[in-house]
């Protein structure tokens, strides 16, 4: 891969990293809202939906972060001589 394409891959990875950071902020907000609910409301249907949503988003953000790291690795790779 030439220098220009590595640069483009790095740029995309950096933009994705910003998006994941924004997603993590949203996840933290959702978790905070869930935790501030009274215990009885945490166990309600809407409380359990909220908990499931932030757990699924956290899992997705972690998976995306792992893929972003792969992209950074590609961007840093140097051709074999």
Secondary structure, 3 states (H helix, E strand, C coil): CCHHHHHHHHHHHHHHHHHHHHHHHHHHHHHHHHHHCCHHHHCCHHHHHHHHHHHHHHHHHHHHHHHHHHHHHHHHCCCCC
